[in-house]
Amino acid sequence: MKIVNVVCAKGRTGFFFDDQRAIKKGAVSDGAAYIGDTVTPGFKTVRQAGEAISVMIVLEDGQVAYGDCAAVQYSGAGGRDPLFLAEDFIPVIDQYIKPFLVGKEADSFRNLSRDVEAIEVDGKRLHTAIRYGVTQAILDAVAKSKKMMMCEVVAEEYGTEVSTEPVPIFTQSGDNRYENSDKMILKGAAVLPHALINHVETKLGKNGEILKEYVAWLRDRVKHLGGEEYMPTFHIDVYGTIGAAFGVDNFTAMADYIQDLEETAKPFKLRIEGPMDAEEREKQMLCLKGLTAELDKRGSTVELVADEWCNTLEDIKYFADNKAGHMIQIKTPDLGGINNTCEAVLYCKEKGIGAYQGGTCNETDRSAQICVNCAMATKPTQILAKPGMGVDEGFMIVYNEMQRIIALRAAK
């Protein structure tokens, strides 16, 4: 079935763009805003409203397939593409994507996505957010053309089986790490709480004491509200603050502190995401590899999760090959085409590395639904509840899409 048109609409995301460098340099939280000078190019304020572009592919029988272009909350940081604003990039889609797709057969998700990934302008590939949203729309278009579910298209093209069980959902709290944790516990989230530990003095503590106190509270809260049968994994994103406090390559000091957290969290399993930020890819890989080896040598059960400077499919393979972390966050918008997310999950599983199909709070309901379809076909270790930081909405979107897939396939 041929593609006859491509139409774009400006949209909003479920959260904000934040200037991460400005926050690390001391921008002050003021209600829902941040006060301070911007650091990352493109930002007019430290926090500004997230934007998306909805890409709609019109098929010759009148069906409309769509996906949403979106970029991560911390755009322009950690080696990522620059700030993604709709008014800047709709003309790019109209100029380069629309002429390429119109007239094409919507018959292969992998092939069309690969071709979109290969488009270059002035020697550079298109913004990751464009590739992300356009390939979502392509997956939906192929599914509509073949009268299949999107997860079935992925499974067919990658030689996998669609899961008959839900993928564990990971919920993130943002700064509201206490009340939102209650929501997660009450809803039975398999993995929680994220916690947004992105500042040493106010959230980690100069010696890690603030985070340790929070982990103790979370342990007791889960026991109090969740009951004996509820055993979620604790997954805390520390945004490099452990390295900032103890030294990015001081593996002994960092491991000592992480093992202290491990003891505090018991009987619950603990994951630490982004323990350090070495400010560039190669050093980040080496530091994470070193800390992973140190914890393994000690027999620790803590799993380290790679995030910063591990953005593209090539980065993920590099970190996985070097055992830089026990798990890798596959931050879906950063990989560009959603086909790369599928391939990243399968590669991590092949290498025996945990595959966390993540993303960002700064996505949309549509990108989350399509990510669920990819996850059900590739079976990562966990999937992020998204978008937003309110817990309820993101958990609902991801959970409900999974349940629809399971019910519809069971009914066939």
N, C-alpha and C positions, 0 to 999 in steps of 0.2 A: 504494500500500500504506500502510495507516494505522499511525500510531505509537500503541501501546497502553500504554506505560509508560516512565518515565525513572527509572533507578536510579543512585545515587552510591556510590562507594567511596573512602575515604581512601587516598592513595598517597604514595610517596616519589619524589623526582626523582633525577637522576643526579649532583647536586652539592649545593651549599649556598646559602643566602641569606647575603650579606655586606653589612655596613653600610659602604658605600663612603665616606661622609663620615668615619666613624671611622678608616678605614684611611688616608685622606688626611691626617687630623690626627695620625697617628703611632701607631695601634694596632700592637702588635708581634706578628709571626708567632711562634707557639710550636707546632712540629710541624704538625699539620693545623688547629690552632686559631689564633685571634687573641686577644691579651690587651690589654684597654683598655676605656675607657668608651664606651658606645653614644652615637650622635648622632641617628640617624634614628628617628622615632617608630615604635613597634611592636616594635623589636628588644630582646630580653632579653640577648643576647650579641652581640658583633661578628660572629661566624659562628655560624649555627645551621642545623640540618638542613633541606634543602629539602623542601617538601610539594607534593603534587598532589592533584587530585580526578579520578578516572576517572568519566566520564559515559557511562552505557550506555543506549542507546535500543532498546527492545524493539518489534519490528515484529509485525504481526498474524499472520504465518506462523511466529513463534517465533524468527526471526533476531535476533541482537543486534549492533548497531553501537556502536562506542565511540570516544571521543576523550578526551584528557587535558588538564585545566585546569592550567596551569603559568605561573609568573611568572619574570622574569629574576633572575639572581644578585644584581644590585644594585637590588633593589626599593626603591621610595620615594625614589630619587635621580634627578637629571636630569629632573625633571618627570613621573616615572612614578607609577602607582597604588601604594597602600601595600602593605605586607607581606601576602602571601597565605597564610593558614593555613586548613587544611581545616575545622577545627571551626567556624570563623567563617563559612564560605561555603557549606558543604553545605546549611544551612537556607535560604540565599538561593536556591539552585537549586531546592530542593523547593518553595519558596513562589512563585517567580515564573516559573521556566523550565518545570517539570513541567506545571503547569496550562495553560500556553500551547501546549506541543507535543502533549500527549496528544489524540488525535482528529484531528490534522492528517495530511494525505497527505504522504508522503516522496517528493515528485515534483520539487522544484526546490531545488538547493543554494543558488543565488543568492537566491531569494526568501525562503526560510526563514531564511537567515543574515541578510539585510537586516532582517527582522522582529525577530529576536533582538537585533540591534545597536540597534534602536530602543527596546527596553524601557527604561523609566526608573523609578527608585525615588527618591522625594523629589527629583525634578527632576534626577537624575544617572543616567547610563548605568551599567550593571552593570560590575563590575571587569573589566579587560581579560582576566585569566586565565579568568574564567567564559566570556566571549564566545569566547575562543580555543578552549577545550575543547569547548564545546557545538557550535560550528560544525564542528569536526572530526567529531564524532559525526554531525551532520547530513549531512556529505559522505559518510561511510561508509554511512549509512542510505539515502540516495538511490542510491548505487552498488549496494547490495544489493537494493534495490527494483527497479532497472532491469536487474539482472544485468550490470553494467558494472564496469570498474576505476575507482577514484576519479580517476585522471588523465584517463580518458576522459570522465567527467562534467564535470570542469573544462574540458577542451578543447571539449566540445560546447556548454557554456553560455557560454564566453567567445570562441568562434570561433577557436580556435587548433588547432595540430597537436601531438600528443604527440611528443616528441623520440625519435629512433631512436638517439641517442648519449648517453652519460652526461654529466651536468652536472659541470663541474670541482668537486672537493671541497676545501674549505678546512679544515684541521685546526688545533686550538688546543692549546697546550702547558701553559697555566697556569704556575706558578712553576718547574716542572721543565723549563726551556726547553732544556736540553742533551740529556738522555737522551730526552725526548719527541721532540725534533727527529730524533734517530736513527731512532726508530720511524717517523716520517713519511717520511723519506727511503727507508727500507727497504721501505715499502709503496707508494712512488711517488705520494704525495699531490701533487696538481696545484698547490696553494697552501698555504703554510706560513710561519711557525709560530705566529703570534699573539703569544707571548712574554710577555704580561702585564707590560708596563712601566708600573707604576702608582705609582711613587714616585721622586722626583727623585734624592735623595741615594744611594739604594741600588741603583737599577735603570737610571736614565738617566745619572746623573752630573751634577754641577753645570754642566758644560760639554758634556754629552752624550757624554762619553768612554766610559762603561760600555756604553751601547747600541752605539756605534760598534765597540767591541771585539767585542761579541757578533755583530754583522752580519758582521764579518770572519771570525770563527770559523765562522758558519753557511755563508758562501760557500765556505770551504775544506772544510767537512764534506760539503757537497752534492757537491762535485767528487770528494772521496775515496770516498764511499760510493755515490754515485748513477750514476757513469759519464758519458761524454760526451753521451749522448742525453737525459739527464734535465735538463730546464730548468724547474724550478718557479718560480712567482712568490713573492717574499717579501712577506708581508703582516704588518705589525707593528702591534699596537694599543698606543698609548702613553698612553692615558687622560688626555690633556691635559697631560702632563708637559713636552712641548716648549714649550708656551705658558707653563707655570709657570716654566721655566728661563730663557726668553729674552724673555718678555712676550707676552701673548695677542694683542696687536695690533701687535707689532713684526715686520711681515712680512719685512723685510729680514734680520733676524737669524735668524728661523726658517727662511727659505728658504735662507740660507747653510748652516745646519746640515743641513737635509734634503738639499741637493745634495751635501754631504760624505758623507752616508749613501749617496746614489745612486751615487757613485763607488766607495765601498767595496763595495757590493753587486754591482757589475758582474762578470760578464756577465748577472746575473739582474735581472729587473724588480722594482721595489720599490713597494709600497703602504704608506702610513702612515695608520692609522685614528686618528681623534680627536686631531689634533695639539694642540688647545687645548680648554679648557673655560671658556667665558666666563660660566658660571653662570646664563644665561637665554637664551631661544630667539632673540630678535631679534639680540642681540649675537653669539651663536654663529654665526648665519647670516652676518652681516656679516664677522666675523673669518675664517670659513672661505672665504667668497667672495673676500675680499681676498688671502688666502694662495694660493688656487687661481689667481687672476689673476697674482700675482707669479711663481709657478712657471711658468705658461704663457708669460709674457712672456720668461722666461729660456730657454725651450726645454727645460725639464726633462721627463723621461719619468716622473717619480714621479707616482703617482695618490694623491690624498688621498681618504679615505673618511669620510663623515659618519656620526656615531653619536650622541653625546650631544645632547640637546635636539631630536633628530629622531626622534620616537617614533611618531606617529600617521600615518595615510594623508595627512591634511591637512599635517602637517609635511613629509613626504616630497615632496609636490607643491611645497611652498613652497621647500624647499632645491633641488629639481631645477630649478624655474623660474628661480631666481636663480644657478644654476651654483655653488652652495656645495659644492664637492667635485667630484671626477671620478667618484665612485662613492658610492652611499648604502647603508648597511646597513639592510635591511628586517628589523628585529628582531622576528620573528614574534609573540611573546607581547605585545609592546607595542602592536601594531596592533589587538588584540581579535580580532574574527572573522577566520578564516583566509581568508575571501573578500577581505578588505582586503589581505592579502599578495599574492594573485593580481593584484589591481588595481594595487597599488604596483609590482610587477615590470613589468607591461605599461606603466604610465605612464612609468617611468624609461627603458625601451627606446624609447618613442615620443619622448622628449626627448633621446635620445642620451647619457644618463647611465648609467654602469655600475650594474647591479642585483645587489647582494649579498644573496641570501636567507639571512639569518643566523638569529638566535635567541639561545639561551643554553645554556651548559653545564648549567643548572638545569632542563632539560626531562626528558622521558621517552622511552623507546623508541617509544611509540605516536605522540606528537606529531612525532617525527623522521620516522617512516614516512609520515605524512600530509603533512608538509612536502615530502618527496621527490615524492609524487604531484603536488602543486601545482607543484613546480619542473619536473617532466618535461612538464607541460602548458604552462608559461609561459616556460621556457628563460631563467632568469637567468644572469648572468655566472658566478656561482659559488654554491655552497650550503655551509652550515656542517655539518661532521661533529659530531653531537651525539647524546645528552647526554654529560656528564662531561668530565674533563680528562685522562683516561688515554690518549687517542688511539685505542687499539685498538678499544674498544667502540663509540664513536661512529662511527668510520670504517667499521667492520663493518656497523652498522645502516643507515647511509645508502647505502653502496656496494651492499650486498646487495639492498636494496629497489629500487634503480635497475636492477640486473641482472635481478631478477625481472620488472619491468615490461617491459624490453626483450625478454627471452626469451618471455614470454607473448604479447606483441603480434606478435612475429615468427612465432610458432607458429600464429597465427590464419589 
